[in-house]
Amino acid sequence: MSASAKPFSFKLIKTDGMARRGEISTPHGTVQTPAFMPVGTQATVKAMFMDDVEQTGAEVVLGNTYHLMLRPTAERVDRLGGLHKFMNWPHTILTDSGGFQVMSLAQLRKLDEDGVKFQSHIDGQRYHLTPERSIEIQGLLGSDIQMQLDECIKLPSPPEEVKRAMELSLRWAERSRRQFETMGGPGKGQGLYGIVQGGDVPDLRIRSAEELGKMPFEGYSVGGLAVGEPQDVMLRMLDITTPVMPADKPRYLMGVGTPDDLLESVKRGIDQFDCVMPTRAGRHGLAYTRFGKVNLKNARHADDPRPLDEEAACPAASTYSRAYLHHLVRCGEGLAAMLLTWNNIAYYQTLMKGMRDAIEAGTFETFYSKTKEDWARGDIAAL
């Protein structure tokens, strides 16, 4: 390990039922868990300044390997000093492997044992992404937490297809780990996560988690959920998966989710989350608050002088009237996306901090029930 690199580590501080309070340490700082990671797909959290992202309480953001390998390219980011410097984010960065986007966005895909060949959705240029190349790209970007390449299939899928993809992902996990060590990831204080697959087939989920647990990963992700299945299916898979995952390593549920998804998943032992939902909703006139969702497109807000939440620490929530936000949304002003995204990211961070505090105090079930009641009750006069 280099003299200046802080080793990757995870400390489990407290449990309350299955819910876990922990702390991840990386060369770029600590991450209090459970944590929500704003998605910075193309080295930007859409419609936000990175200083404002930091002020919401976020300690880690996500970058996307697929998009960054296409433009500006990982090699260019490396020449410019790495992703932290490039996007002006001095804290922890997690990168995904690019596999999900290859499966969902790229054209003319051809997948085999070696990897996946595809055409860019931008210009049709051909690429070949292997487990080794995915780790190489993430190493060039310089992310603190990296992901193995996996095959993520949509649900529902035939059990035999789910089994094939899960087994391929296990083989790719071994190759990803070898490449990560070849590139000196552990010596740089970086962490690599394996990804549990298995679709909605319990036995395959358990087998995937058990096999990955035998490999020396710094953390473990649950992938292949929130890909079209109902929430109850996702939660059922978590119920059978998290007990099999190593208890002394962080657990990351990829691509999830709504505030209710986060609450339910923390209850089942998940430590990390990412999702485009709060930023995408903000660009489409939807605000998340402690009293549920507020659709600012709705004409009922046109004369409402109240803020979204006068008690919120975020200025976007506490200092702008619903009438003004409604006006911005209806006029298509860019400021609407900026303010609502800011509000949404801040609310997600507030929710996560509430869960962390409750777990530490041993009152998670009380917090869980009250949060659900507030969402159900809502602010009926305004929503």
Buried (B, 14 or more C-beta within 10 A) or exposed (E): EEEEBBBBBBEBEBBBBBBBBBBBBBBBBBBBBBBBBBBBBBBBBBBBEBEBBBBBBBBBBBBBBBBBBBEBEBEEBBEEEBBBEBBEBEBBBBBBBBBBBBBEBBEEBEBEEEBBBBBBBEEEEEBEBBBBBBBBBBBBBBBBBBBBBBBBBEBBBEBEEBBBBBBBBBEBBBBBBEBBBEBEBBEBBBBBBBBBBBBBBBEBBBBBBEBBBEBEBBBBBBBBBBBEBEBEBBBBBBEBBBEBBBEEBBBBBBBBBBBEBBBBBBBBBBBBBBBBBBBBBBBEBBBBBBBBBBBBEBEEBEEBEEBBBEEBEBBBBBEBBBBBBBBBBBEEEEBBBBBBBBBBBBBBBBBBBBBBEBBEEEEBEEBBEBBEEBBEEBBEEBB
